[in-house]
């Protein structure tokens, strides 16, 4: 079946482009002596995670939520890092279930009260829980400050049911800085601070072996941080137009990665001149007011065409040249892949535009 | 179970407030001699649709997409109006399936080419398809212009497998005009134009019996349009903070309707002073940059508290007074209910904050 025959709105992933992205990132990390910890928050799809592992050079998979981690574990993935604190009895109970399914399921923490709760649950379940200390890269989202990290690290090390394996320092707020120079200097400044904490804690505990961080926007610069052991890159595998628009660098030119995913929509009304209405609105394509999606054909941007959100179920497509007929297929880039993929139940996999598979977006909370 | 024990992020609906909204709208429409056609696009939840029907005074239920309609039909709802054109072989095939499940499943159309395709499919399935002519309320999304409507109406009437039952004129772009006076005058101007078309078509075809339109924002004014037969109101049943902020009118004071739905989130990190981090970001609460959600407690807005999106999975909550402890529950209003409910799999139903049921958001495309 050709992708134009799919019922719209729907996501399509071109396999060769996706696999080229996996290979490229695996090779670059390996050349720098680092592992990948691809982030499933990007796609919430265990099939993609399995392909990322098969792409090689991976320490495991990252998950942003406890439910993502449990879904990954149930899909057979045995090395998982949960990159946000797991707080509350219901989530910790899921964490204990996940431990029983995995070879190594690591969780980050940033708070001693949370550490004590994890310690109590680990004792009750008669396990030793592997943890990373979450450092706050001056963003204030999660993590302990660089200043307070040594003390919290030591306190965690003293808890017998927690096994401190290292640190996490993920600077989400830097990933989309347009200037490559500024993105590099900010990322390196923060990761060097993280590296100092890592060395300090390792001096007291030789078992420390993980320094996890980085993302698609800063990966090329972060490869230069000697202490960093693994990269939590997410969007690289599919790319999106916000990342593609960033200024790249020799080592990680975004033009080397390619947009592997797009949204198919159909013209459902064409009574106007200058624009047509398609069946993809807020519920199919996440609203990113400053960067609307690009309209593409055969992976090329169509000049003179433009998309605007037109309510919950509809989009407005300004065209150039002849007016698209009813039921024409209009292909759109994803500006920010994470929340848009999260709107869908499936990703259709294509090979040269022919549909060859259908992967469920199965890591959404059920 | 108390709603604070639910695993977050999750939606909660307080039953008494929801039912009060249903009763209020049903009573107001009945007093004006109109029926309701509650719109399932708001909630994509067949349990809510069934409650709306049970609330009385309904012509049936509205659906924005073919998959919503099919879901409603499978849930046993027999009177459905599909409010957007059904275009393309796959969608028309679903429409034919829906016809076999329903007593009356009406579809709107705005294009003669689409009419011919529907006619051919209806003939093949040996049915007569009930349709409404979709009028464009000068919005340019779907619908035929007022000027061209009489001609298209006549052409559709001449197709033997289509049974023209009336018109639809839904002015989505007016629903959120802040000034009640302006909202009323614009809505009445457009619906009077619709009424003229309705009378014109009915003069030639006495079978015409439906004039469907209106929404939560203009319902009170639209009740005054004599020819209007049914109101496609959506958000009234749950209300959201964007609607609640609008200037009301005696006949439809938004303060009479009450916010029946909210989002529960949990504090997952509280290392900062002035703000904490909760587990509800872009993937749990749709991004509405101009109207962030309100933070509420016992259905009252908490003064001095403020929410900001903090990435895909997190929110930043500025607090007033004592810092919330880890795992505190922070309740948020939905600014725009449609796309936010669409992010969830379930709606938890509460009675005085105790969880008594769990309704699946089952009308999402599968």
Interface residues (C-beta under 8 A of the other chain):
Chain A: X5 X7 X8 X41 X64 X65 X84 X85 X87 X88 X90 X91 X110 X111 X113 X114 X136 X140 X141 X142 X143 X144 X145 X148 X172 X266 X267 X268 X269 X270 X271 X272 X275 X277 X279 X282 X283 X286 X287 X289 X310 X311 X312 X313 X314 X316 X326 X327 X338 X339 X342 X343 X344 X345 X364 X365 X366
Chain B: X5 X7 X8 X41 X64 X65 X84 X85 X87 X88 X90 X91 X110 X111 X113 X114 X136 X140 X141 X142 X143 X144 X145 X148 X172 X266 X267 X268 X269 X270 X271 X272 X275 X277 X279 X282 X283 X286 X287 X289 X310 X311 X312 X313 X314 X316 X326 X327 X338 X339 X342 X343 X345 X364 X365 X366
